[in-house]
Each structure stands twice: as structure tokens, then as C-alpha cells.
């Protein structure tokens, strides 16, 4: 009886371990310029859950990266961009949206380093995010002197923490967007996709002259667990 109890307890422990959900949700963006995988931040649950909801619906499939600026970012998620009557060649995109916004979720630990996913928005006073449009930062490296100048001009005296300055000078990013647009994820693999798209030929509206459409999909729980484990190992 004791042996049977031990085996039952062991099986129960194993089943609980396998049933445990992954720590993070990851999404894959597929394009003709390659794929990337993005980890959605748990620190920004409103943005995370909204992106998951839209992805499950297939909302982003067929939308375009409609605005690209090299050394800055690539932007997409406008539903008008998959509407052939509105997305004719040369047409300006970026005004399409869903009928809601998401409250800003600014976190001191989340900033505009190279490769982050962030929410686009209009010029509203609360800095609430678009319900669907997003961008991925390509960015550039800054010298310490350029960061000093930025603090005294565009940042209006706000100091960039030393640990963030280290990343902006080595990895790169767009520091003037910090605390203005919500960062809610980051590319963990496939950042070269962003570089390729940012470098394409574009028109006067920064729209690629050849459409760059996307497919966005959620990774399975098994895939998310594998990535959690891999990223945990590489961070040690």
C-alpha cells in the first residue's frame, strides 16, 4: 500500500509539472523578409492580453508594415492596410484602428532598446495606446555626448539611468520615446528581419514601395516552455 501511494504521488507530481503553464507568451511574425519571435512582457498585462486576443482572431494576418524608417522603427497593424480600396499603391496608411485604446503601462524597467515591441498612439493627453497598431524598434547607437544633449533637449532634463545609457551606447535604441509610448515586448530571435524591412525602398510617406505583409501567430505552450528554458539558460 505504501509503495502504491508513493507511485501515485510521483505521477501526480509529474502531471502537475507538465500542466504548469509557461512563464511567458511568445508570438511569431512571418514576412517575406524573414520571421521573428517576440516575447510579450508580463509587466504590461493590458497590452500583452490585447495583442494575444487580436492574434488569436487572426487580426494582423494580411496587414502591412506600412511605415518604416531606417535606424528608427518599422510600424504595422493598421487594419486599413489589408483593405484593397484604401491601401492602393502610394496611399498614406496609419489612420486605421479598432474602436478602443489601451491605458499607458509605463515601467521604468522597460525602455526603447533595439528590438522592443511598442504601441503606436495618436496625440492624446493620457498617452493611451492604439488598440492595434504597433512598432518594432531598429534604433541606433548613441554616444554618451549625444545622450547628454538628448536629456537637455527632447527629454527636457529627464536623466537616462546609467544602466540604460550602457545599452543605448552599445546595443542602441530610440531613447526619446521612453515614457511616451508603452513598450510591451521584445524580439528574442530574428531581429535581422527588422533590419531588412527597415532598409527597403519607400515613398514620401515612409511606406514601402513593395508591400510588406505579415502573418502573426501565437506559439504553442510547448514552444513557449522551450523558449523560456532556452532564454533562462542563455541569460546565466
Phi, psi and omega in degrees: 000318180296319180296319179297319179297319180297316180296318179298317179296321179295316179296322179295318180296317180295318182293323178294319180298318181286333181279345181298128183289161176294159180288329185226154172258135179242150176232152177247133173251121180255134175218171176288352179258012181116181180241158169221156176243133184241133172268125177276134184284133174287341180288348178235070189296327181294315179290319178302308185293326178293319180294320177297315181300312181294322180295319178301325180282350185076020185304318187278345184296123181092351174283165186249156160279099192266350181218118181228134178226115183298142184067014179228280182193169171239133186240142179206188176097006178282118181297335178295338185289346176257003178269109185298336179282340181251341186252036178295155180308130179089347180289144178279131179245170178122356181261352179284151182197178170263174188268037176202163174239171180240130179303143179302141176233071180282134177228134181301331183278349183249121186216174190275057173285163179305131175095358182279155173262132181218162183266132172285166177198166172270188186271055180270147186296333181273357180059033177291145186274153169303145178286351184215328185283142183217169173217157176242129185282127167269306174071185177208165178277144180246146171278158177304322179295321178294324177293322177300314180297319180298319179300322184274350181245272186294330180271356174053043176093351179290129183272137176275125180305148184303319182292330176284324177301321179301319181287320179295333180271342182250314182266318179102174180162204178223081188297336183288350177272348183300139180065015175240331179226138184285125173269129184220019176181176177207148177290127178255342174203143178093026181295339177296337175300317180297316180298319181294316180293320180297337185266000184289161176291140184221169180261192184294342179264010184065020176269132177305136180290337171247125186304137176244094181268165185226158167234129181242130183220149176279139173282151180291164178302320180297315179296321179295319178297319179297318179291320176306312182294316182295315182290327177295320180292318182288340180276350182277000000 
